[in-house]
Every structure is written in structure tokens, then in C-alpha cells.
Amino acid sequence: MKELLTLYFAFLRIGAVNFGGGYAMLPLLERELVNERGWTTMEDLRDYFAIGQCTPGVIALNVSTFIGSKRKGIPGAIAATTGFLTIPIILILIIAAFLRGFADAPIVQNAFAGIRVCVCVLIVQAVLRLWKNSVIDGLSFALYLCVFLLTALSGVLPVAIPAAVLVIISGMIGIVIGRVRRSGASDKEDRA
């Protein structure tokens, strides 16, 4: 029970500052879950982000569910997810109750403009961290470049490729790249 409460309160803290969505949360999740608590590795966190991006829901919420499940199975997933959702739900209810009265106020519009800038910076920081740990050689860079170009040019291509298809194809290519690397490593060992 103590571990479930620890999961709940850790993700309650994370959920309380969940501004900007999943990628903006990566530095906080890394510090809290990898560096301070040691509940996961940065590599696993990146994998959770990749899976969380491909599944329905908010990325950081999905990550909380994955971590909770890894720590304590289904009860851990429920505790972590509930902890993550508690503060945002309360805030959404409060904001919804008063939104009509202040959403058009200049001070609120200015605050949202400032928050959007901050979120952009947090997302760029997360992208740079993910880049550093994901695009590690020529093969991964070639994959990155192909997916980037297909996404960036989707408006001009005769057929837009859905993001889900790009993710599935990239996963399959990743499997092939992994096999090629292992095969190359075993060939080097055989020669030695």
C-alpha cells in the first residue's frame, strides 16, 4: 500500500505542473523518474514516450500508467494514473466554471500568449534531448530525414501518409536496422 501511495503522490506532483503536454514534460519526468527516484531509465522513458505518442491519450498520462504498471502492476497503473489526473481535473473544473467570465480578458489572453512561448521552449528542449539519444548514426539519421520530409511535404504530396503508418513503418525499419547491426557485430566477432 505504501508503494501505491508513493506512486500516487509522485504523479500528483507531476500532474500539478503538466503544462504543455507530453514533450514539454520530458525534462520533469526525466528528473523525477530517472534521476531522483530511479524508477526507470532514460532509454525506457524514451520508449514510453514513443508508445505514448502512438496510443490514445495524453503522452505524460500514458507514461504515468506505464511506470505505475512497471512498478506495481495494475494497481500501480491505477495509482499513478489517478495521481496524475487529480490536479488537472480539479483545475479544469474550476476553469470551466469561470471561463466564460474571463477568457476574453486581455490579461488572460496575454498570460496564455506567454504560456504558449514557454511551452514552445520546453518542447524544443525535449526534441533536442530525444534527438541526441535517438539519432545516433547514419541509418537513424536517414530514417529521421525520410520521415521528416514525408511529414513536412505531406501538403504537397499527392497522398498524405498518416502519422500512424509512418510510426509503424519506422518501427519495422528499426527492427531491420537492429538485425543488421547485430549481424554486423557477430560478423566482427567471428573474424576476431
C-alpha positions in Angstrom: 0.0 0.0 0.0 2.9 2.3 0.8 4.3 1.9 -2.7 0.9 2.7 -4.3 0.7 5.9 -2.2 4.2 6.8 -3.2 3.2 6.3 -6.9 0.0 8.4 -6.4 1.8 11.3 -4.7 4.7 11.3 -7.2 2.4 11.6 -10.1 0.1 14.0 -8.3 3.2 16.3 -8.2 3.9 15.8 -11.8 0.3 16.2 -12.9 0.1 19.5 -10.9 2.7 21.1 -13.3 1.5 19.4 -16.5 1.7 22.4 -18.8 2.4 22.0 -22.4 1.7 18.3 -22.8 4.0 15.3 -23.0 7.1 16.5 -24.8 7.2 19.7 -22.6 7.1 17.3 -19.6 10.1 15.2 -20.7 12.7 17.1 -18.6 10.5 17.0 -15.5 9.7 13.3 -16.0 13.4 12.6 -16.6 14.5 14.4 -13.4 11.7 12.9 -11.2 11.5 9.3 -12.6 15.0 8.6 -13.8 17.4 10.8 -11.8 15.6 11.2 -8.4 13.6 8.0 -8.0 15.4 5.6 -10.3 12.1 4.1 -11.4 13.1 3.8 -15.0 16.0 4.5 -17.3 16.2 7.4 -19.9 16.1 4.8 -22.7 12.9 3.2 -21.2 11.4 6.7 -20.8 12.0 7.4 -24.4 10.3 4.1 -25.4 7.3 5.0 -23.2 7.1 8.4 -24.9 7.2 6.7 -28.3 4.5 4.2 -27.3 2.5 7.0 -25.6 2.6 9.1 -28.7 1.1 6.2 -30.7 -1.7 5.4 -28.3 -4.8 7.4 -27.5 -4.5 10.0 -24.7 -2.0 12.4 -23.3 1.6 11.3 -23.6 2.6 12.1 -20.0 -0.6 10.4 -18.7 0.3 7.3 -20.7 3.8 7.4 -19.3 2.5 7.5 -15.8 0.3 4.5 -16.5 3.3 2.6 -17.9 5.6 3.5 -14.9 2.8 2.5 -12.4 2.3 -0.8 -14.2 6.0 -1.5 -14.2 6.3 -0.8 -10.5 3.2 -2.5 -9.1 1.1 -4.0 -12.0 -2.5 -2.9 -12.5 -2.9 -1.4 -9.0 0.3 0.7 -9.7 -1.0 1.8 -13.1 -4.3 2.9 -11.5 -2.5 4.7 -8.6 -0.1 6.6 -10.9 -2.8 7.5 -13.4 -5.2 8.7 -10.7 -2.4 10.7 -9.2 -1.5 12.3 -12.5 -5.2 13.2 -13.2 -6.2 14.6 -9.8 -5.0 18.2 -10.1 -5.7 18.7 -13.8 -9.3 17.6 -13.3 -9.8 19.9 -10.4 -8.2 22.8 -12.4 -10.3 22.1 -15.4 -13.5 22.1 -13.4 -12.5 25.4 -11.7 -11.5 27.0 -15.1 -14.7 25.7 -16.8 -16.8 27.2 -14.1 -15.3 30.7 -14.6 -14.1 30.5 -18.2 -17.0 32.4 -19.8 -16.4 35.3 -17.5 -12.7 35.9 -18.0 -11.5 34.1 -21.2 -11.6 37.3 -23.3 -10.0 39.5 -20.7 -6.7 41.0 -22.1 -4.7 39.9 -19.0 -5.8 36.2 -19.6 -5.1 36.4 -23.3 -1.6 37.8 -22.5 -1.0 35.1 -19.9 -1.9 32.4 -22.5 0.4 34.0 -25.0 3.3 33.9 -22.5 2.5 30.3 -21.6 2.5 29.3 -25.3 6.0 30.7 -25.7 7.2 28.8 -22.6 5.6 25.6 -23.9 7.4 26.0 -27.3 10.8 26.3 -25.5 10.0 23.2 -23.4 9.1 21.2 -26.5 12.2 22.3 -28.3 14.3 21.2 -25.3 12.6 17.9 -25.3 13.1 17.4 -29.0 16.8 18.1 -28.6 17.1 15.6 -25.8 15.2 13.0 -27.9 17.3 13.8 -31.0 20.6 13.4 -29.0 19.6 9.9 -27.8 17.7 8.7 -30.9 19.5 9.9 -34.0 22.8 8.2 -33.2 24.2 7.2 -36.6 23.8 7.4 -40.4 21.0 4.9 -40.5 18.9 6.5 -37.8 19.6 9.9 -39.4 18.4 8.6 -42.8 15.2 7.3 -41.2 14.7 10.6 -39.5 15.2 12.6 -42.7 12.8 10.4 -44.7 10.0 10.6 -42.0 10.6 14.4 -41.6 10.4 15.0 -45.4 7.3 12.9 -45.7 5.6 14.8 -42.9 6.8 18.2 -43.9 5.8 17.7 -47.5 2.5 16.0 -46.8 0.6 19.0 -48.0 2.2 18.9 -51.5 2.4 15.1 -52.0 -0.4 13.6 -54.0 -1.2 11.3 -51.0 -0.6 12.3 -47.4 0.7 9.4 -45.3 -1.0 9.1 -41.9 1.3 9.5 -38.9 0.2 6.0 -37.7 1.5 4.5 -40.9 4.8 6.4 -40.6 5.2 5.1 -37.0 4.5 1.5 -38.0 6.9 1.7 -40.9 9.6 3.3 -38.8 9.2 0.6 -36.2 9.6 -2.1 -38.9 12.6 -0.3 -40.3 14.0 -0.1 -36.7 13.7 -3.8 -36.4 15.6 -4.3 -39.6 18.3 -1.8 -38.6 18.7 -3.7 -35.3 19.1 -7.0 -37.0 21.6 -5.5 -39.5 23.6 -4.1 -36.6 23.6 -7.4 -34.6 24.5 -9.3 -37.8 27.4 -6.9 -38.4 28.5 -7.2 -34.7 28.5 -11.1 -34.9 30.5 -11.0 -38.2 33.1 -8.8 -36.5 33.3 -11.3 -33.6 33.7 -14.3 -35.9 36.6 -12.6 -37.7 38.3 -11.7 -34.4 
